[in-house]
Amino acid sequence: MPGPWPLTAERDARGALTIGGVAVTDLAREHGTPLWIVDEHDLRQRCQRYVTGFPGVDVVYASKAWCTVGLLQLVDQEGLLVDVASGGELHTALVAGVAPERLVFHGNNKSIEELDRALEVGVGRIVVDSFDELHRLDRLAAARGTVAPIWLRITPGIDAHTHDYVRTGHDDAKFGFTLSLGLADEALSTARELAHVEVLGIHAHIGSQIFGTDPFIANAEVTLDLMARWREEHGIVLTELNLGGGMGIRYTHEDHPVEVARYGDAVVRTVEERCVALGYPRPRLLVEPGRAIVGPSTITLYEVGTVKPLPGLTTWVSVDGGMSDNIRPALYDAEHEIALVGRGSEVPPRAVTVVGKHCESGDLVRDHAPLPGDLAVGDLIAVAATGAYTASMSSRYNQLPRPAAVLVREGEVRELVRRESFDDLVRLDVPLFAREAQA
Ligand SMILES: Cc1ncc(COP(=O)(O)O)c(C=O)c1O
């Protein structure tokens, strides 16, 4: 099966899908739909591929891709560090038991409370994104009588040719200090005048869902050249370099991502060669994948609720979730592979448009989905590679309770996140009147 499907995904004798040795039909019966199903073997394998594919490099899991206590425990066990980008992600990592010194704290607008909490718990590195933050952090560290260990986030002027919403390395970006405008240099000079921040290195993340190694190689070259220039001009030798995440994954059979080892080899070789050429000591290197760790390990299981063929037009197939559990098709025109999974079918496919149950025409799951012609109400269908930026971007639009997520491995099922109930939906609402008074 694999392609964009998790490593243990296979069809049983009846043609139904099993993952981690568990039939999706059983999961639907016991846990309901929509349901995120995470293949634990696949997830651990992907962590290991990064650890071994990037020898001598620290791998940081970008938890924005999917941040749950259980998932963070799992990636922590696999030896990855964790990147958090808000007080909430920081809290989740701490609840998961990740050691604070193994955390990297990102964000273009961290609040005073968030920064202070990071200092209080002793987060490993704080990635400073702006002059405002530099001064804010210095003041907070001074008040605590400490020195904040920081990296400067550089905007290196590399256009990674990915979707506009996930490009971050080009000059006119909301993140970081733009190199071409002299802001990175100014940030270094400013930081060095502040007594309560210590610049240990730089960070540059160029975007997401990037195919090919060239943008990453360019990123390594630009950042190393900068470090070497700063040694000449400022007499400072920075010893840490975080090259960010952004490695593309396979959402459909048409996607051809770079093998992790090839990517690791290209980056490590570039850094080593460049360091030799520049006579610069090899810095501690880090990479920060999110999507490539959790994306491919997960599928979303839905049940078909209606099938509406419009003669000469579209056949609309509605499922029981949609843009609230996966906003990517609506937000980025993203395409995920989709399949009938509750049973097999010999009936030739026809193109249908699979949509969600939200009150929004843009609530698309997959356009022109080639699904068997006998697809019917009650069938289970699955969407591949939904581990990254789906649950983490989920909403409760139309008051749909958020789905559960389960982890499967060798026939065993463990809940990662419980399904929300209707009561959960109103738990934080504050009624203005008692119900009786309202009647
Ligand atoms: C600073 C930073 N690091 C890492 C990542 C992870 O990117 P990806 O999930 O594409 O690997 C992101 C994603 O937006 C990011 O902003």
The ligand as an SDF file (V2000), in Angstrom:
LIG
                    3D

 16 16  0  0  0  0  0  0  0  0999 V2000
   10.7430   27.9110   12.7640 C   0  0  0  0  0  0  0  0  0  0  0  0
   10.1870   26.6630   12.1890 C   0  0  0  0  0  0  0  0  0  0  0  0
   10.8590   25.5230   12.3400 N   0  0  0  0  0  0  0  0  0  0  0  0
   10.3890   24.3640   11.8430 C   0  0  0  0  0  0  0  0  0  0  0  0
    9.1790   24.3090   11.1840 C   0  0  0  0  0  0  0  0  0  0  0  0
    8.7060   22.9900   10.6930 C   0  0  0  0  0  0  0  0  0  0  0  0
    8.4590   22.9540    9.3440 O   0  0  0  0  0  0  0  0  0  0  0  0
    8.0100   21.5980    8.6690 P   0  0  0  0  0  0  0  0  0  0  0  0
    6.8580   21.0890    9.4430 O   0  0  0  0  0  0  0  0  0  0  0  0
    7.6610   21.9560    7.2870 O   0  0  0  0  0  0  0  0  0  0  0  0
    9.1790   20.6760    8.7440 O   0  0  0  0  0  0  0  0  0  0  0  0
    8.4490   25.4750   11.0030 C   0  0  0  0  0  0  0  0  0  0  0  0
    7.1730   25.4520   10.2860 C   0  0  0  0  0  0  0  0  0  0  0  0
    6.4940   26.3770   10.0480 O   0  0  0  0  0  0  0  0  0  0  0  0
    8.9660   26.7000   11.5250 C   0  0  0  0  0  0  0  0  0  0  0  0
    8.2980   27.8350   11.3990 O   0  0  0  0  0  0  0  0  0  0  0  0
  1  2  1  0
  2  3  1  0
  2 15  2  0
  3  4  2  0
  4  5  1  0
  5  6  1  0
  5 12  2  0
  6  7  1  0
  7  8  1  0
  8  9  2  0
  8 10  1  0
  8 11  1  0
 12 13  1  0
 12 15  1  0
 13 14  2  0
 15 16  1  0
M  END
$$$$
